[in-house]
Amino acid sequence: MVKGDADSAGRRRRDFAIGLALWLLPLAVVGVMVARDSSRRSVTPVFHLASERWWARSDLYADPRGYHYLPQFALLFAPFHALPKPVGDVLWRGVSVGLVLWGLAAFLRRTAPDEPGRRFLVACALALAPCLGAVRNGQTNLAFAGLCMLLAAMLAAERPGASAICLVALIALKPLGLVLVLLAPWVYRRVLVPLVFGVTAFAALPFAVAPVDYAAAMYRGAWTHVSGWSVTTESRFADLTALLRTAGWTLSATASLALRAAAGLATLLLWWRAASRTREPWRALTLVLLGTIYLMLFNPMTEKNSYAIVAPAFAVAAAVFLERPETRRAGNALAFVLVSVGVLPELLWRLTRNFGLWWDPLTVLAVAIALAATILRRGDAFAAVAAA
């Protein structure tokens, strides 16, 4: 190996090591906090209760404000529930962080096979702040975000089976994964067959491990629960309607539902236009950007910590845009969004607890408008970097 290659490999290893350390150090701190008190500022007690109720064949949805997932998630979390509580809770957070790091590394290798280290380091640094709350609370948002990036990597690598597994896993983590399940096959046709098999097996899983009557009852409970929350107008969420409420406009549940349907159609049309003109791996990243932006702005149960879901995709785009003078302004804008979403609500919460409820959707809405305008004007939001 010549000296230049050795230096390059050394830089690459150093950048990867620093990027990993940026995430592993907060995880270690959170691990100590969880070991001292696993229930404080944590949602994992809800997951433990769900797994316990599943095996006891009791109602997962007895608490209307508690468990917001499909029955399969109670099974997915069962291995963590089986471990001693501090160990299982720390391991769950470790797996979630691992998925983010895996997703970032896998995708960025598709963008820069020879020198992905610098992009990985920048993306890790930018994505961290919006995700710290999810690391602390143990929410599924973090694992969901990592799987979104892993999905992008698998789609770009033309691996339909692995892509289908990622899509099914997204539904298992959050019912909201259905948005990406519906968007992806419009362009990635090869994923459709394995996805049908995967979704079928996923749907049958509760019946394979529980009595039919109980599994059917939990499906009915899930439908009632999710459909009930889909028309919520509570003021503690951080979607687009929260921004409208701050501006003095209140939408009815029916109007909010109509707005989400219209936005879903617009997202599909934007994805269709962008996909026809965008090369890989940027096409796959565009899918994740459009899908996760839609989830943040039009899911009526978006919380402040939910914005961890968009953080890895925004961070990857920012890391790439920051490398070229003609796209640096967009990279700086995305970096500002990530840092402000992660930091400002924590700094200002003593002055205004509701700051994040309107600031987070406002900044993501600005990104959505810019992305939509670029797609409508050029078709490819990543044309400048793809041509490099």
Order of alpha helices (4+ residues) and beta strands (2+ residues): alpha-alpha-alpha-alpha-alpha-alpha-alpha-alpha-alpha-alpha-alpha-alpha-alpha-alpha-alpha-alpha-alpha-alpha
